[in-house]
């Protein structure tokens, strides 16, 4: 899939404007079309794709970046022959219970079988994702969520 083709998966009618005149989409409007596009293709190549999203109506401003990283990773996973389980989830990351900073949400891709090489790791890092990968343990890619009322 070409670089800009990931945007064709997102329905432009689902882009909303916040009270602060900032554009956003709901998490389900981002993940659902991408999931439907890749679930069967990944299954045919030996992978399983699961969703673990508890807040599907979470508002996300950086929807294009999230879609680009998801599509890029799934395209990469289609080229890998090793079978694995891929899960898309939404998490929070805090240092400790006493951490008083605002909650930061992430869309996370966890792949149980595939570990990515340094070039792929740099590619996803430059797109804004936090990447952890280790041979035998798989890959975890955390994409920070920017909400339409953050950093005003």
C-alpha positions in Angstrom: 0.0 0.0 0.0 1.4 3.4 -0.9 2.1 6.1 1.7 -1.1 8.0 1.3 -3.4 5.0 0.7 -4.0 4.6 4.5 -6.1 7.8 4.4 -8.6 6.2 2.0 -9.5 3.7 4.8 -10.7 6.6 7.0 -14.1 8.0 6.2 -13.8 11.8 6.0 -17.4 12.1 7.2 -16.3 10.8 10.6 -13.9 13.8 11.2 -15.5 16.1 13.8 -14.5 19.5 15.1 -14.1 20.1 18.8 -15.3 23.1 20.7 -11.7 24.4 20.3 -12.0 24.1 16.5 -9.6 21.2 16.4 -10.3 18.2 14.2 -10.7 14.7 15.7 -12.0 11.2 15.1 -13.3 8.6 17.5 -11.0 5.7 18.1 -13.5 3.2 16.7 -13.7 5.2 13.5 -9.9 4.8 13.1 -9.4 1.2 14.1 -12.6 -0.5 12.7 -11.9 0.2 9.0 -8.2 -0.7 9.3 -9.1 -3.9 11.3 -11.7 -4.9 8.6 -9.1 -4.3 5.8 -6.4 -6.4 7.4 -8.0 -9.1 9.6 -8.6 -11.6 6.8 -5.4 -10.7 4.9 -3.3 -11.3 8.1 -5.2 -14.5 8.8 -4.4 -15.8 5.4 -0.7 -15.2 6.0 -0.7 -17.0 9.3 -1.3 -14.2 11.8 -4.3 -13.5 14.0 -5.5 -9.9 14.6 -7.5 -9.1 17.8 -8.9 -5.9 19.3 -8.8 -5.0 23.0 -10.2 -1.5 23.1 -12.2 -0.5 26.1 -12.9 3.1 25.1 -14.0 3.1 21.4 -15.4 6.6 21.6 -12.2 8.2 22.8 -11.5 11.4 20.8 -8.2 11.5 18.9 -6.7 14.4 17.1 -3.7 12.6 15.6 -5.8 10.1 13.8 -3.8 10.3 10.5 -0.5 9.4 12.3 -2.2 6.5 14.2 -3.7 5.2 10.9 -0.3 5.5 9.1 1.5 3.5 11.8 -1.1 0.8 12.0 -1.3 0.3 8.3 2.5 0.4 8.0 2.9 -2.3 10.7 0.3 -4.5 9.1 1.9 -4.2 5.7 5.2 -5.2 7.3 3.5 -8.2 9.2 2.1 -9.4 5.9 5.7 -9.9 4.6 6.8 -12.0 7.6 6.2 -15.7 7.4 6.4 -16.5 11.1 3.0 -17.0 12.6 2.0 -14.6 15.4 -0.8 -13.0 17.3 -1.3 -9.2 16.9 -3.4 -7.3 19.4 -4.5 -3.6 19.0 -5.3 -2.1 22.4 -5.6 1.2 24.2 -3.5 1.7 27.3 -2.3 4.3 29.8 1.3 4.5 30.8 2.2 5.8 34.2 5.5 5.5 36.1 3.9 4.7 39.5 0.7 5.0 41.4 1.8 8.3 43.0 2.4 9.8 39.5 0.2 12.9 39.4 0.8 13.9 35.8 -2.2 13.8 33.5 -3.1 10.4 32.1 -1.4 9.7 28.7 -3.2 7.3 26.5 -1.6 5.1 23.8 -2.8 2.9 21.0 -0.6 -0.2 21.3 0.2 -2.9 18.8 1.5 -6.1 20.5 2.9 -8.8 18.2 3.8 -12.0 20.0 6.0 -13.5 17.3 7.7 -10.9 15.1 10.7 -8.9 16.2 11.5 -6.0 13.8 14.9 -5.0 12.6 16.7 -1.7 13.3 15.6 0.0 10.1 11.9 -0.8 10.8 12.4 0.3 14.5 13.8 3.6 13.4 11.0 4.0 10.8 8.3 3.6 13.4 10.2 5.8 15.9 10.4 8.7 13.4 6.6 8.4 12.9 6.2 9.1 16.7 5.8 5.6 18.1 7.6 4.1 21.0 9.0 0.7 19.9 10.2 -2.2 22.0 11.3 -5.4 20.3 13.2 -8.5 21.3 13.9 -11.8 19.6 11.7 -14.5 21.1 9.4 -11.9 22.9 7.9 -10.1 19.9 7.3 -6.4 19.3 5.3 -3.7 21.1 4.6 -0.4 19.4 3.0 2.4 21.5 1.5 5.3 19.6 0.7 8.4 21.8 -2.8 9.7 21.6 -3.3 13.4 21.2 -6.7 14.5 22.4 -8.4 17.6 20.8 -8.3 19.4 24.2 -4.6 18.6 24.9 -2.0 21.4 24.8 -4.4 24.3 24.2 
